[in-house]
């Protein structure tokens, strides 16, 4: 679970780089989707802005006429007066109207992106996950250890050293599952004794190194999207988890996945991580209608029947719960179908957002009803 907590973050931004090219690169992922959802009422948007409500991220952007800057709904800056606020459905619309991006909330930067000053460190961790980092190492990279610690604690809910330890132990688990010697794995992971390695390993994975040989491993990482960061989980078979990082049921979904697969969760990536990141980018750009990444569907017989039926709903179309129930041969199981729909662990890819009420109105959605609306608008035929 600690591995998941480290990915549930909203990343702090860096100062907007000078020049046009960094901003143009950011625009593709932060404002590329051809969405045309009507804006909420002005009173609702201003209340969200005043409350710094980040759940409206992606719903609207704000232009402040008195300063000439544009912001996210959750911007920490002082709230402007209502008469000085203009609202936009896309950040690109605000920029086209002449507003400059705010240097505090960084509306051009994809929400959840690692800030520039942290990237060298994160790259170094990936290049050598077994390295033991000390504060002096950070200083030699020009980083303030206190700043690094505060950033990880605030945005990853764990310290930098805890994150790095989880990364190293995840690598060790992978080696053990491939038959590596336990003692060798302990030393390769940077531990001075097998007992210290055993204690740390059991604390993270809930089992001893020796008992983990037969366990499967799910590697988790964040994938950035225009609707906020998502947590992607992959194993050697394919994608088994894809949820919005701010979903309240994320921890519950992870626990259910662990029970179904008998797996250990650790930070990391494999080829399927890169594939789903690429396919999501193409999807939000309006260039992809179907996902090809292999899926790992594990649930009850009823749940899997519902999830497979979700995969049959064509892009740009919707189904009611009643239609879904009839399609799987269980016409009276509408309520149970709704529960199975909500238990889907592969958001967007297994398109539970395409299920609506019989009267055409939207029902709930694990990632938030506003996201469901955005996804349906993206898939509308007129948006292609």
Secondary structure by P-SEA (a helix, b strand, c coil): caaaaaacccccccccccccaaaaaaaaaacccccccccccaaaaaaaaaaccccccccbbbbbccccbbbcccccccccccccbbbbccaaaaaaaccccccccccccccccccccaaaaaaaaaacccccccaaaaaaacccaaaaaaaaaacccccaaaaaaaaaaaaaaaaaaacccaaaaaaaaccccaaaaaaaaaaaccccccccccbbbbbbbbbbccccbbbbbbccccccccccccccaaaaaaaaaaaaccbbbbbbccaaaaaaaaaaaaaaacccccccccccccccaaaaaaaaaaaaccccccccaaaaaaaaccccaaaaaaaaaaacccccccccccccccccccccccccaaaaaaaaaaaccccc
